[in-house]
Amino acid sequence: MTGSGFKDHFSGHAAAYADARPRYPDELFAWLASLTRCHDTAWDCGTGNGQAALGLAAYYAKIIATDPSREQIENAFSHERIRYRVMSAESPGIEPHSVDLVTVAQALHWFDRPAFYAQVRQVLKPRGAIAAWCYGLCTITPEIDASVRDFYAGETGPYWPPERALIDGAYRSIEFPFEEILPPAFHLEQCWTLTRFLAYLRTWSAVQKFISRNGRDPVNGLVLELETRWGDPDAVKMVRWPLHIRAGMIAG
């Protein structure tokens, strides 16, 4: 998410993205709030639809939520404590030493990280905290999971951007030059019907790129197989994603 080098994989379906993505657990935001002594200001960078910013609003007086995609910002969740800005991760226009917590939800792999980390050091207060997280493939049942894995690596595999490999590696290979904190285990959990799950699959950047290149929706070819393995399409199933978190502090 650099200024001129911003790779926009989501603006074209920003409204669908906001509606169909899973929600982060409340316990995650309670833990994040426990990392900072003050709770005046948080910066949610690469905010997208503002989902993480909304979770932070229960704990911080003001949330600065930035994203270089105007379309994403226009479709973001509104809240009186959230101030949305169309700004890049590397040039957010935030006052030095004014932020208690920086968060990055499912976006750190897009950034010019050295430039972003320099901004983090500039805007955070002493002993301020940063947390970045991602989630990869979900689990539902072994049979459904096998279909989704085949779809992920097979038909849509060539359409994933190279940065996706950092998510597949659970962010462990990403450089993280902070005083690191070991997080608890967190998961996203959603109870979805098949229709809702298919809507989620259609928000994948690789699916959108496939549609753009080929003029057809690859998810349609997966529907019959998933219907067979799901059973009643109106049946609600638990969809679960593990969160992979890198968290740390600014010394001082």
N, C-alpha and C positions, 0 to 999 in steps of 0.2 A: 504494500500500500504506500508506495512512494508517490511523491507529487506527480512528476511527469511520467514515471514508470509504473503507475498504478495499474495493476492487472484486475480488471473488473469482471468477475465471474458471476455476479449475483444481481446486478441492477435490473437486468431484463426481466427478472421474475421476483422482484423485491416483495410485492404484496403476497404472493404465494409462499415465499420464503418465510415471511413473518408469521403466516398462519399455520404452516405445516411443520415447523421445526420443534423438536422436543424442548421442554422447559427444564431449567436447572433447579436442583433441589434447594429448598430454603436453608437447609443445614450448611450448604456451601457458603452462603453469604454470612451466616452467623460466624462461621470459622474465619472467613476473611476479615470480618470486623474485629475479631479478637486479636488480629495481628498488629493493630495500630493503637497507639495511646489516645490519639485524638480522632474525632469523627466529623471533621468539618467538611472536607472535600475529597472526593474520589474522582479519578479520571478513568473512564472506560474507553479504551482505545480500540478502534476497529469495531465500533459498537454494533454495526449492522442494523438489525431491527430493534435494538435497545433492550434486548431481553436481560442481559447481565446488568445493565444500568438500572433497570426496573427492580431487580433483586437487591441491588446496593442501596436503593432509595429508602429502604426500611431501616438503614443503619447510619447513613451519612446525610448531613444537612444539605449538601449540594453535590450533584453529579455532573461533571463535564463529560459529555459523551460525543466522541468524534468519529467520523468516518469520511473517507473521500468520496463516497457514493451519495450523491444528492437523492437519488431514488430510494436508497435504503433509509436515509434520514426521514424522507417524506412519509415513509410507511412505518416508522418506528412508533413504539408505545409512548404515549404522552404521560407525563407526571409532573407535578408542580416543582419537584426538586431536581428534575433533569433539565440541563441546558444542552441542546444538541447543536453541534457545529460541523459543517462540512470542511474538515481539515484532515491532513495526512498524519500518520503516526510520527513522521520524522520532523514535522513542523506544525505542532498543534496550537501555537500561540498562547501558551499557558504561562502565567507568572512564575518566576523561579521560587522554589521552596514554599509552594502554596498547597501542595497536595499530600494527603495522608496515605492514600492507597492508589496504586495503578493496577488495573485489571485488563486482561486481553483474553477474550473468549473466542476460541476457534479461529484465530486470525494471526497469531505470531509468525506463522510460516510464510505469510505474504510480505512481511516487513523487510525493509533494509535494517537489519537488526543492530548493527553498530551505531547507526544514526539514531535509531529509536532508543537504544539503551543510553545514549548520551543525553537525550531528552528526559528520560526517566530520572537520571542522576540530577539533572538540572531542576526539575519541577518538584521532586519529592522533598519533604521535610526530613531532617535528621531522624533516623530510625523509622523512616517511612518504609512501606512494603510494596512489593510487586508480586502479582500472581498471574500466570498465564496457563491456560488449559485447553485441551482438545479432547475430542472423542472420535472414535473410528467406527467400525462396523458394529451393529447391534446384534443382540441374540434374542431369539423368540422360542423356537423349538429346533432341535437338531436338523429336522427335515427342511424347515423354512430357511434356517441359517445356511444350509448347503446351497440352496437356490440363490440366495442373496450373494454369497461369496462367489459363485460362478458368474453371476451377472456383473459383479464388481470387477473381477479380474478378467472376465471374458469380453462380452460385448462392449461394455463401457470402459474397459481397461485402458485402451489406447487414448482415451479422451481425458484422462485425469492429468492435471498439470503436474510437473515434476515435484512441486512443493508438497504434494500429497504424501510423498514418501516420508516426510517428517512426522505426519500424523500416524502413519502406519508404524513408525518407530516409537510411538508414544511420547514424542518430544524429547526422548533421552539424548539424542545426538545434537540437539540445539545448544549452542553456547549460551551460558546463563551466568554472567559475571557478577553475581550478588552473593551475599551471605545466605546460603540456601537453608530453607526450612522444609522438613519432611511433613507432607500433608497427610491427613487421614484418608481413608478410602471413601470415595464418593461415586455414586452412580446416578445417571438419569434414568427415570422409569416413567413410561407412559402406557396407559391402557387404551389400545387403539383397535378399531375395526380394520378389516383389510382395506377398505376404501381410504381410510386415513393414512394407513401405512404406505399405500401406493402414492398418495399425494406427497408424502415425505420423500420417497424415492425420486420423484420428479423434481425435487429441489436440488438434487445432487448437481454440482457444476459439470460433471462429466456427462450426465444425461442432457443437460441444456446444450452443451457443446455438440453432442451427438445429433440432437434435433436440428441445430443450426447448420451442421455440415451435411446431414442426410435427408432432412425434410420429413422425418418421421420420428415418432416417440418410441424408443426402445423398450420402455416399460410395458407397452401394450403387448409385446411378445412374451412377457413374463407373467401376465395376468392369469392365463389358464393354469400354468404350473403352480402358481401360488394359491389359486382357488382350490386346487386339488389338495394341497398340503395344509391349507388353512382350515378347510371345512366350511362351515356356515360363514359366509363373508361378513355377516353382521355380528358374529361372535367376537367378543372383546378379548384380546390377548395382551399379556404383559410384554412390552418391548423395553430392552435394557441395554444401556451403553455405559461402559466404565469411563470415568473421567481420568485423564492423565494431566497432572498438575505439576508445574514448576513454580515454586514460590521462594521469595527471598527478601532480605532487608538491605537497606542502605546503612552502612556503618556510621556511627556518630552519636 
